Amino acid sequence: MGEGDDPSELIFTNGSVQGSLYISGSNLYLKDSSGGALGNLGADIRWGNGDAATPSYSFSSDSDTGMYRGASDQLSFAVGGSAAMHIIGGYIYPTSGYTWSSANTEYINRETGF
């Protein structure tokens, strides 16, 4: 570390991915290469709301598939950049008709959640 460097900041580089981890009090912040905050890990883990095209929780090899906040009190899931399912008030709402099946062929109606 050079003179004036903050000892609580860890810089990382992996090919084209660059960023840092920064500790402030009891919080751990993630920053991108320009210093912009990507997230904060404190008592809770919280990210931005996201959307179907860019879900908040996704995969490095499939960034348009994952979980996001669809609306107030709504947990949503995206597949291929499109909304696939919403959980609202304890009910599951698929976005494209009858989509759930198992060995016993059970279905969920997207209008009623059953």
C-alpha positions as CSV (number, residue, x, y, z in Angstrom):
1,M,0.0,0.0,0.0
2,G,1.2,3.5,-0.8
3,E,1.3,6.5,1.4
4,G,-2.2,7.9,2.0
5,D,-3.9,4.6,1.0
6,D,-6.9,3.7,3.2
7,P,-5.9,0.5,5.1
8,S,-9.6,-0.5,5.2
9,E,-10.0,-0.7,1.4
10,L,-9.0,-3.8,-0.5
11,I,-8.6,-3.3,-4.3
12,F,-9.1,-6.3,-6.6
13,T,-8.5,-6.9,-10.3
14,N,-9.5,-9.9,-12.3
15,G,-9.0,-9.3,-16.0
16,S,-11.5,-6.6,-17.0
17,V,-13.3,-6.8,-13.6
18,Q,-12.0,-4.2,-11.1
19,G,-13.3,-2.9,-7.9
20,S,-12.8,-2.7,-4.2
21,L,-14.1,-3.6,-0.8
22,Y,-14.3,-0.8,1.8
23,I,-15.0,-1.2,5.5
24,S,-16.7,1.7,7.4
25,G,-17.9,0.9,10.9
26,S,-19.8,-2.3,10.8
27,N,-20.6,-2.1,7.1
28,L,-18.7,-3.6,4.1
29,Y,-19.2,-1.7,0.8
30,L,-18.5,-2.9,-2.7
31,K,-17.3,-0.3,-5.2
32,D,-16.7,-0.5,-8.9
33,S,-13.5,0.7,-10.6
34,S,-14.7,4.3,-10.7
35,G,-15.4,4.3,-7.0
36,G,-19.2,4.1,-7.3
37,A,-21.0,2.0,-4.7
38,L,-22.3,-1.3,-5.9
39,G,-23.7,-2.5,-2.6
40,N,-23.5,-2.5,1.1
41,L,-23.1,-5.6,3.3
42,G,-24.1,-4.7,6.9
43,A,-26.6,-6.3,9.2
44,D,-28.7,-6.8,6.1
45,I,-27.9,-7.7,2.5
46,R,-29.8,-5.3,0.2
47,W,-29.3,-4.5,-3.4
48,G,-31.2,-2.2,-5.8
49,N,-34.7,-3.2,-6.9
50,G,-33.6,-4.5,-10.3
51,D,-36.1,-5.4,-13.1
52,A,-36.8,-8.3,-15.4
53,A,-34.0,-7.3,-17.8
54,T,-31.4,-6.8,-15.0
55,P,-32.5,-8.7,-11.9
56,S,-30.8,-7.7,-8.6
57,Y,-29.8,-11.3,-7.9
58,S,-28.5,-13.0,-11.0
59,F,-25.7,-15.2,-12.3
60,S,-22.4,-14.2,-13.8
61,S,-23.0,-16.5,-16.8
62,D,-26.7,-15.5,-17.2
63,S,-27.2,-11.9,-16.0
64,D,-30.8,-11.6,-17.3
65,T,-32.1,-14.5,-15.2
66,G,-32.7,-14.1,-11.5
67,M,-34.7,-12.4,-8.7
68,Y,-35.8,-8.8,-8.4
69,R,-38.4,-6.6,-6.7
70,G,-41.4,-6.3,-9.1
71,A,-43.4,-3.8,-7.0
72,S,-44.1,-3.0,-3.4
73,D,-44.3,-6.3,-1.4
74,Q,-43.7,-8.3,-4.5
75,L,-40.9,-10.8,-5.2
76,S,-40.4,-11.5,-8.9
77,F,-38.3,-13.9,-11.0
78,A,-37.0,-13.3,-14.5
79,V,-35.8,-15.8,-17.1
80,G,-34.1,-14.6,-20.2
81,G,-34.8,-10.9,-19.4
82,S,-38.6,-11.4,-19.1
83,A,-40.8,-11.7,-16.0
84,A,-41.6,-15.3,-15.4
85,M,-43.3,-15.3,-12.0
86,H,-44.4,-13.0,-9.1
87,I,-45.0,-13.9,-5.5
88,I,-47.6,-11.5,-4.0
89,G,-49.3,-11.8,-0.6
90,G,-48.4,-15.5,-0.4
91,Y,-49.7,-16.4,-3.9
92,I,-47.7,-17.4,-6.9
93,Y,-48.5,-15.8,-10.2
94,P,-46.8,-17.2,-13.3
95,T,-46.7,-14.6,-16.1
96,S,-47.4,-16.9,-19.0
97,G,-50.4,-19.1,-18.3
98,Y,-50.3,-22.5,-16.8
99,T,-46.7,-23.3,-16.4
100,W,-46.1,-25.6,-13.3
101,S,-46.0,-29.3,-13.8
102,S,-44.7,-32.3,-11.9
103,A,-45.0,-36.1,-12.1
104,N,-48.7,-35.6,-11.0
105,T,-49.2,-32.7,-13.4
106,E,-50.2,-29.9,-11.1
107,Y,-51.0,-26.4,-12.6
108,I,-51.0,-22.9,-11.3
109,N,-53.4,-20.3,-12.9
110,R,-51.6,-17.0,-13.5
111,E,-54.9,-15.1,-12.8
112,T,-55.8,-16.7,-9.4
113,G,-52.5,-18.1,-8.2
114,F,-54.0,-21.6,-7.9
